[in-house]
């Protein structure tokens, strides 16, 4: 179960009111009023009075919590997942479980009329099921790898010019929020868990957070059409920042006709420069690898969204410095994913939604032919989850996944090839204030 807590200084009053009312509801749930005890209306009246007094205290004391103008968010979450028939364990048929936790502190402040500073500090631990399930994709894109060490995840400054038509961001940047964006930033119970539905697995990111520069240009100030470009360090390090580089260019379109949006479309390309090797000759050094992708989102109705994502990468090369947790290397040539989201308005739950996704991950033919007997089959990923908004502040999300032909049927344990479908079940919850 994943628990998240978000604290927003700007909404402190609402948070305090919600906390008091929720506490009152929990305290009085299932109890009968004793004779002579104040009725529910009188109790609520007293609660409103107390909330008003607390709001006045918050208004008076809030400026002393943080310097004026600084926005603050805090988020804490943890989670567990269970997988059945994992393909990277000594036992062939059993269930494995894994978990993780993380805590975030996010600060942001407008430094001028057109400037914004941003800092995200985090700590966490837990590999979830990454060490016990070998996949081209990944059962949990929220797994944490910081090993209980406090680290600066993001630190950047952003400035806009030309009536906000041109934006420049520089510092330590989360590339997953810049290229082929697949989920809302800092959301944990309201999106897919499988990495194939989060971003294109064909993109050879040097590291999710890398020092670099991101620029956005909106021609003519029209929001329906804009360009984005990034250049980041190819090793996700500050040393020799431009010796190994990751460069991307993305164009986004959201055309409309007679006031109706005809969907949202993105086309991007990327080029990474580092010490690659060729599958046909691992001793031959190659400096560059490239790829491209497209994705589209259509609002079929107010309650129905359909999304499609495709990615391609050069099949001839791979990064010898990258490997799975068990030390295996692979490369993908194609990936295609499709998702469908249905909002709960159709069954009287306006804030809920249910989503289902299917993805195919195609390994490169050069990877397949590089080792005798390698099967390199197409991995199939399926996921369904339901996001239940229990209260305005609490969301619960059960999740189920099915992976067919995991790791292309090439995960070998004790000399035995594992190709049994892997299933996974999980439960997440999020509390936001």
C-alpha positions in Angstrom: 0.0 0.0 0.0 1.4 3.4 -0.9 0.7 6.3 1.5 1.4 9.9 0.4 1.2 13.1 2.4 1.3 16.4 0.6 1.5 19.6 2.6 1.0 22.9 0.8 1.6 26.1 2.7 -0.8 27.9 0.4 -3.6 25.6 1.4 -2.8 25.3 5.1 -6.3 26.5 6.1 -8.0 23.9 3.9 -5.7 21.2 5.3 -6.4 22.1 8.9 -10.2 22.2 8.3 -10.1 18.8 6.5 -8.0 17.2 9.2 -10.4 18.4 12.0 -13.5 17.3 10.1 -12.0 13.9 9.2 -10.9 13.4 12.8 -14.4 14.3 14.0 -16.0 11.9 11.5 -13.7 9.1 12.6 -14.3 9.8 16.3 -18.1 9.8 16.0 -18.4 7.1 13.4 -20.6 4.3 14.7 -21.4 6.0 18.0 -24.9 6.8 19.2 -25.6 10.1 20.9 -26.3 9.7 24.5 -29.3 11.4 26.0 -28.6 15.0 26.6 -25.5 14.9 24.4 -25.4 17.7 21.8 -26.8 16.7 18.4 -24.8 16.4 15.2 -25.7 19.9 14.1 -24.5 21.4 17.4 -21.3 19.4 17.2 -20.6 20.6 13.6 -21.3 24.2 14.7 -18.7 23.8 17.5 -16.2 22.3 15.0 -16.7 25.2 12.6 -16.0 27.6 15.4 -12.8 25.8 16.2 -11.8 25.7 12.6 -12.2 29.5 12.4 -10.0 30.0 15.4 -7.3 27.6 13.9 -7.4 29.5 10.6 -6.8 32.7 12.4 -3.8 31.2 14.2 -2.4 29.8 10.9 -2.8 33.2 9.2 -0.9 34.8 12.0 1.9 32.2 12.3 2.4 31.1 8.6 4.8 33.8 7.6 7.2 32.6 10.3 7.2 29.0 9.0 9.0 29.9 5.7 10.3 33.1 4.3 7.6 35.0 2.4 7.1 33.8 -1.2 8.5 30.3 -0.8 6.1 27.5 -1.7 6.6 24.2 0.1 5.4 20.6 -0.6 6.1 17.5 1.4 5.3 14.0 0.3 5.9 10.6 2.0 4.9 7.3 0.5 5.6 3.6 0.9 4.4 0.5 -1.0 4.3 -3.2 -1.4 3.7 -5.4 -4.4 3.4 -9.2 -4.9 4.4 -11.1 -8.0 3.5 -14.7 -8.9 5.8 -17.0 -10.9 8.7 -14.6 -10.8 11.3 -15.5 -13.5 14.5 -14.6 -11.7 14.4 -16.7 -8.5 15.6 -20.2 -7.7 12.0 -21.4 -7.0 10.1 -21.7 -10.3 6.5 -21.3 -9.0 6.0 -19.2 -5.9 5.1 -15.7 -4.9 7.5 -12.9 -4.1 6.8 -9.5 -2.5 8.7 -6.3 -2.3 8.3 -2.8 -1.1 9.7 0.7 -1.0 9.4 4.0 0.7 10.4 7.6 -0.2 10.1 11.1 1.2 10.2 14.3 -0.7 10.6 17.9 0.3 9.9 20.4 -2.6 10.5 24.1 -2.4 9.8 26.7 -5.1 9.9 30.4 -5.2 9.3 33.2 -7.8 12.6 35.0 -7.8 11.3 37.7 -10.2 8.3 38.4 -12.4 9.7 35.9 -14.9 12.0 33.7 -12.8 11.3 30.6 -10.7 13.6 28.5 -8.5 12.9 24.9 -7.7 14.5 22.4 -5.2 13.4 18.7 -4.7 15.2 16.8 -1.9 14.4 13.1 -1.4 15.3 10.0 0.6 14.1 6.5 0.2 14.9 2.8 -0.2 13.4 -0.3 -1.7 13.9 -2.1 -5.1 10.3 -3.4 -5.1 10.4 -6.6 -7.3 13.2 -5.5 -9.6 15.7 -8.1 -8.4 13.3 -11.0 -8.6 11.4 -10.3 -11.8 13.5 -9.9 -15.0 11.6 -7.8 -17.6 12.2 -5.5 -20.6 9.7 -3.2 -18.9 9.3 -3.1 -15.1 6.5 -3.8 -12.7 7.0 -0.6 -10.7 8.2 2.7 -12.1 8.1 4.3 -8.6 10.9 2.0 -7.2 13.6 3.9 -5.2 17.3 3.5 -5.5 18.7 6.1 -3.1 19.5 3.5 -0.4 18.4 5.7 2.5 20.7 8.6 1.4 19.4 12.1 1.4 20.0 13.5 -2.1 19.1 16.5 -4.3 16.8 15.0 -6.9 16.1 18.3 -8.8 17.6 21.8 -8.5 16.9 24.3 -11.3 16.2 27.9 -12.2 13.7 28.8 -14.9 13.3 32.1 -16.7 10.8 33.3 -19.3 11.1 36.0 -22.0 9.1 37.4 -24.9 5.8 37.5 -23.0 6.4 33.9 -21.8 6.9 32.5 -25.3 10.4 31.4 -24.5 11.4 29.5 -21.4 14.8 28.4 -20.3 15.5 26.0 -17.4 18.9 25.0 -16.2 20.2 22.9 -13.4 19.6 19.3 -12.3 16.5 18.3 -14.3 14.2 15.3 -14.2 14.3 14.3 -17.9 11.2 12.1 -17.5 9.2 15.4 -17.0 10.7 16.9 -20.2 10.7 14.1 -22.8 7.8 11.9 -23.7 6.1 12.8 -20.4 3.9 9.9 -19.4 2.4 10.8 -16.0 1.6 13.7 -13.7 4.7 14.9 -11.8 4.7 13.7 -8.1 1.6 11.5 -8.4 1.7 7.9 -7.0 -1.7 6.5 -6.9 -3.3 7.9 -10.0 -1.3 6.4 -12.9 0.0 3.2 -14.2 2.8 1.4 -12.4 4.3 -0.5 -15.3 7.2 1.4 -16.8 6.0 0.7 -20.4 3.0 3.0 -19.8 5.1 5.7 -18.0 7.6 6.5 -20.9 9.0 4.9 -24.0 11.4 2.2 -23.0 13.3 2.7 -26.2 14.7 6.1 -25.0 18.2 5.6 -23.7 18.1 8.1 -20.8 21.5 8.6 -19.2 19.7 8.9 -15.8 16.4 10.2 -14.9 17.9 13.3 -13.2 20.8 14.9 -15.0 22.5 18.3 -15.1 21.4 20.1 -18.2 19.4 22.8 -20.0 15.8 22.6 -21.2 14.2 25.2 -23.5 10.6 25.7 -24.6 9.4 27.9 -27.4 5.8 28.7 -28.2 5.6 30.4 -31.6 3.1 33.3 -31.7 2.2 32.6 -28.1 -0.2 29.9 -29.2 -0.5 27.1 -26.5 -1.6 24.5 -29.1 1.8 24.4 -30.7 5.2 24.5 -28.9 8.7 23.1 -29.2 11.0 21.7 -26.5 14.7 21.0 -26.5 17.0 19.5 -23.9 20.7 18.9 -23.6 21.9 17.0 -20.5 25.0 15.2 -19.4 25.1 11.6 -20.8 26.5 10.1 -17.6 24.1 12.0 -15.3 27.2 13.6 -13.6 28.5 17.1 -13.2 32.0 16.2 -14.3 32.8 16.9 -18.0 29.2 17.8 -18.5 29.3 18.0 -22.3 31.7 15.2 -23.1 28.9 12.7 -22.9 25.6 14.3 -23.9 21.9 13.5 -24.3 20.1 15.8 -26.7 16.4 15.8 -27.5 13.9 17.8 -29.5 10.2 17.5 -29.1 7.2 19.2 -30.8 3.8 19.2 -29.2 0.5 19.9 -31.0 -3.0 20.3 -29.7 -5.1 21.5 -32.7 -8.8 22.4 -32.4 -11.7 22.8 -34.7 -14.7 25.0 -33.9 -13.7 25.1 -30.3 -13.2 21.4 -29.9 -9.7 20.0 -29.3 -8.7 17.3 -31.8 -6.3 15.6 -29.5 -2.8 16.2 -28.2 0.2 14.9 -30.3 3.9 14.8 -29.6 6.8 13.9 -31.9 10.4 13.7 -30.6 13.8 12.6 -31.5 16.9 12.0 -29.3 20.6 11.5 -29.7 23.0 10.2 -26.9 26.8 10.3 -27.1 28.7 7.9 -24.9 30.8 4.7 -25.2 28.5 2.3 -26.9 29.3 -1.2 -28.2 27.9 -3.1 -31.2 26.0 -6.4 -30.7 27.7 -7.8 -33.8 31.2 -6.9 -32.4 31.3 -5.8 -28.7 34.9 -4.7 -29.0 34.0 -2.1 -31.6 33.4 1.3 -30.0 30.5 3.5 -31.2 30.0 7.0 -29.9 26.3 7.7 -30.8 22.9 6.1 -30.5 19.6 7.7 -31.7 15.9 7.2 -31.7 12.5 8.8 -32.1 8.9 8.4 -31.0 5.4 9.7 -31.2 2.5 9.7 -28.8 -1.1 10.9 -29.0 -4.0 11.4 -26.6 -7.6 11.7 -27.8 -10.5 12.8 -25.6 -13.2 10.6 -27.1 -15.7 12.1 -24.7 -15.7 14.0 -21.4 -15.3 10.7 -19.6 -13.1 8.7 -22.0 -9.4 9.1 -23.0 -7.5 7.0 -25.5 -3.7 7.2 -25.7 -1.1 5.7 -28.0 2.7 5.7 -27.7 5.4 4.4 -30.1 9.2 4.5 -29.8 12.1 3.3 -31.9 15.8 3.1 -31.2 18.9 2.1 -33.2 19.0 -1.7 -32.9 22.7 -2.1 -33.6 24.2 -0.7 -30.4 23.9 -1.0 -26.6 25.5 0.7 -23.5 27.8 -1.8 -21.9 27.7 0.2 -18.7 24.0 -0.6 -18.3 22.5 -3.9 -17.1 19.6 -5.3 -15.2 20.0 -5.9 -11.5 21.0 -9.5 -12.3 23.7 -8.3 -14.8 21.9 -9.0 -18.1 22.0 -6.6 -21.0 19.5 -6.1 -23.8 18.3 -3.4 -26.2 14.8 -2.7 -27.6 14.1 -1.7 -31.2 10.4 -1.0 -31.0 7.8 -0.4 -28.4 4.1 0.4 -28.7 1.6 1.0 -25.9 -2.1 1.8 -25.8 -4.1 2.9 -22.8 -7.8 3.6 -22.2 -9.0 5.7 -19.2 -12.7 5.9 -18.2 -13.7 8.5 -15.6 -16.1 7.5 -12.8 -18.8 10.0 -13.8 -20.4 7.2 -15.8 -21.2 5.3 -12.5 -21.7 8.3 -10.2 -18.1 8.6 -9.0 -16.9 11.8 -10.5 -13.4 11.7 -9.0 -12.7 8.1 -9.7 -11.3 6.5 -12.9 -10.4 3.1 -14.2 -7.6 2.6 -16.7 -6.3 -0.4 -18.7 -3.2 -0.6 -20.8 -1.4 -3.0 -23.2 2.2 -2.7 -24.5 4.5 -4.7 -26.7 8.3 -4.4 -26.3 10.3 -5.7 -29.3 14.0 -6.5 -28.7 16.4 -5.6 -31.5 17.3 -8.3 -34.1 21.0 -7.6 -33.5 20.6 -8.4 -29.9 18.7 -11.6 -30.8 21.4 -12.8 -33.2 24.3 -11.9 -30.9 24.1 -15.1 -28.8 23.3 -18.7 -29.9 19.9 -19.9 -28.7 18.7 -16.5 -27.6 14.9 -16.3 -28.2 14.3 -12.6 -27.8 10.6 -12.8 -28.1 8.2 -9.9 -27.9 7.3 -9.1 -24.3 3.6 -8.4 -23.7 2.6 -6.1 -20.8 -1.0 -5.7 -19.6 -2.2 -3.6 -16.6 -5.5 -2.5 -15.1 -6.0 -0.3 -12.0 -8.9 1.5 -10.4 -8.4 4.9 -8.7 -11.0 5.3 -5.9 -11.2 8.8 -4.5 -12.4 7.8 -1.1 -12.6 11.5 0.2 -11.3 14.7 -1.3 -8.0 14.0 0.4 -7.7 10.2 0.2 -7.3 8.0 -2.9 -6.9 4.2 -3.0 -5.8 2.4 -6.1 -5.6 -1.4 -6.5 -3.5 -2.6 -9.4 -3.1 -5.8 -11.4 -0.5 -6.7 -14.1 0.1 -9.6 -16.4 3.4 -10.0 -18.3 3.6 -12.7 -21.1 7.0 -13.9 -22.4 8.9 -11.9 -19.7 12.4 -10.8 -20.8 11.7 -12.4 -24.2 11.8 -15.9 -22.5 15.6 -15.5 -22.0 15.7 -15.3 -18.2 17.8 -18.4 -17.3 18.0 -19.6 -13.7 19.9 -22.8 -12.8 20.3 -23.6 -16.5 16.5 -23.4 -17.0 14.8 -20.9 -19.3 11.9 -19.1 -17.6 9.0 -18.2 -19.9 6.0 -18.6 -17.6 3.7 -15.5 -17.5 4.3 -13.3 -14.5 1.4 -11.7 -12.6 1.5 -8.9 -10.1 -1.0 -7.4 -7.6 -0.6 -4.3 -5.6 -2.5 -1.7 -3.6 -1.7 2.0 -3.3 -3.2 4.8 -1.3 -2.6 8.5 -1.3 -3.5 11.1 1.3 -3.1 14.7 0.1 -3.6 18.0 1.9 
